[in-house]
Amino acid sequence: MSEESDLEKTEPASPRKLEKSREEGQVPRSPELSTFATLIAAGAAMWFMGGHIAGQLAGLIKDGMKVSRDVGFDAGLLSERLLGQSIHALLALAPFLVLMLLAALAAPMLLSGWLFTWNALIPKFSRLNPASGLGRMFSMHSLVELSKALLKAALIGGAGVWTIWHHKEAVLSLIAAPVAAGIGHMGELVAMSFLAVAGTMILIAAADVPYKLWDHHRKLRMTKEEARQEAKETEGNPQVKGRIRAQQREIARRRMMAEIPKADVIVTNPTHYSVALKYEDGKKGAPRVIAKGAHLLALRIREIAAEHDIPVLEAPPLARALYTHTELGDEIPHALYNAVAEVLAYVYQLRRYREYGPNAMAGRKAPVPPATLAVPADMDPLNSSSSASPTETDSEAR
């Protein structure tokens, strides 16, 4: 069952697949929207420029009817005259043709934006396969397109028949009307017919555009396996990335462990946290955290400290505060200066005591670790909501 579901195209197309299909010229197109746009453009052009165009063409026809004797007997002059009249006719119709061209170009851009690609012009010989052609001919897509064509013909034809039938008396009266008045009346009837057809095309385009968008995205759907494969190609194999992150954490942990012998003191919880501090005397700046860890990693830090004879101080509030509010390489927070200063003072006294020995210190006792340290309550995660649960994985990541 799971294998069948993986083979079903249930996943929406990824941005990469949408971009690839666009590069290949596969974008949603609505012929009905283009037809409606060109129809409206033609109607607007005839409404605003019809009189001017008609006047230009009428003058051209009158001028063409006047043929002199020289032109009639000279083929060269006749060709030159025909060429000039053709140019004048083209110039008269140029605004109308340009407006139609702009409408034909603008309509597809409303759905898919500007797109220019040569991939759509590359011949696909698979389309010459008769079996594929028959499959497309009797597919669900062809059935839908046939239904749309029949519905469009019925609606447009019905709108035209209704307009003529509703004005049948006016149409019949054109027979007896004078030529000038008949032409004007006929123009009104043509305009009403145009409005009826344009209104019908609005309904057809409004239904076709959402369908084309839905059908385009439906065809580009992906199976779950395709989505997983694309994610691997785009972002990399998750297993490989996981191994790389694990290696990076291991390298960072080894680097951190190598810094522990340089520490001045290890502050512990004592079972949950261990934080190694280093203060470089003579340099500006506060003590820095050079290593830290929780649970097993904290235990390993204490073991390395014992191997290199580094003092270990049990100060739970300070250890928790340092672990929570610092990262590797960070200087200690300003609020912990006093507490860390007491710790370092104890460490320096202990180092001096160990260096000279009890006899040289005139029988002085070994320094006593500080019992209480001034750790602000808001820095201790036990008293703050900003604490994070210490896990070994998080410690290694840090």
Secondary structure, 3 states (H helix, E strand, C coil): CHHHHHHCEEECCCHHHHHHHHHCCCCCCCHHHHHHHHHHHHHHHHHHHHHHHHHHHHHHHHHHHCCCHHHHHCHHHHHHHHHHHHHHHHHHHHHHHHHHHHHHHHHHHHHHCCCCCCHHHCCCHHHHCHHHHHHHHCCHHHHHHHHHHHHHHHHHHHHHHHHHHHCHHHHHHCCCCCHHHHHHHHHHHHHHHHHHHHHHHHHHHHHHHHHHHHHHHHHCCEEHHHHHHHHHHHHCCHHHHHHHHHHHHHHHHHHHHHHHHHCCEEEECCCCEEEEEECCCCCCCCCEEEEEEECHHHHHHHHHHHHCCCCEEECHHHHHHHHHHCCCCCECCHHHHHHHHHHHHHHHHHHHHHHHHHHHCCCCCCCCCCCCCCCCHHHCCCCCCCCCCCCHHHHHHC
